[in-house]
Amino acid sequence: MLSQWLIDIQSDDLPRLHNFATGLQRDLAAVTAGLARPWDSGAVEGHVNRIKMLKRQTFGRAGFRLLRKRVLLS
C-alpha cells in the first residue's frame, strides 16, 4: 500500500510531495518497520513534553536546582 502511494505521488505534479516521497524511499525499511511495529514512544514523548513545560515555566526565574526539584516532585 505504501509503495503504491509512493508510485502515485511520483506521477503527480506536486514537487514538494516528490521530495517527501524521495526521503521516504531512501529509508523505506525503517519507515515500513515504524508503521508495522506494535510499540510506540508515546509515554516517553509525554514525559519529555512535561519536562519542557516545566522548563518553560521557570525560564529566567530559576536555575537548574529548582528545575530538577520540580521535575522530581511532579
N, C-alpha and C positions, 0 to 999 in steps of 0.2 A: 504494500500500500504506500509506504514512504517512497520507495523507488519510483513508483508510477507518478506520484506527486512531483518528485524532482524532475522527471522527464517532462511532465506537463508545464512546469514552471519555465524550463529552458526553452520551450516552444512558444511561450507567451512573450509579449513585448513589454516587460516590466524589468528594467535593468537593475533596480535595487533588489528585487527578489532573485535575480540571476546571481548577484553577489552572495546573498544569503544561502541559496541552494549550492553554490560552489563551495562555500565554507562547510556546509553540512556534508557534502560529498567527500571533502578532504579527510574527514574523520567519521565516516559512516558507521564503522564498527562501534565506536564509542556512543554515537547518537542512538543507534539501534539498541545497544545494551542499556543505555539510560532509560529508554522508553519501555523496555521489556522487563527490567528487574522489579521485583515486588517492594523493595525498600526505598525509602526517601530520606532526605535530610531535613525534614520539616521541624523536628524537635530542636535540632542544633540551630537552625535558622531562627527559631523563636527565641532561643537564649541569646544569640548574637544581637538580635533586634532589641531585646530588653536591655542588654548592656549598653548598646549605642544610645538608647533613650536616656538611661541614667547618666551617661557621659555628657549628653547634650544639656541635660538639666543643670549640671554642675559646672558647665563651661564658664571659665572666667571667674568663678567664685571660690573654687576649692582645688586642692591638689589631689595627687594620687591617693593619699591616705584616706580621704573622705570617699572618693570613688570606690576604692577597694572595700571599705566598710559597707557602703550602700549595696554593692554587688553581693557581698557575702550575706547580708541580712535580708535581702529581698528574695 
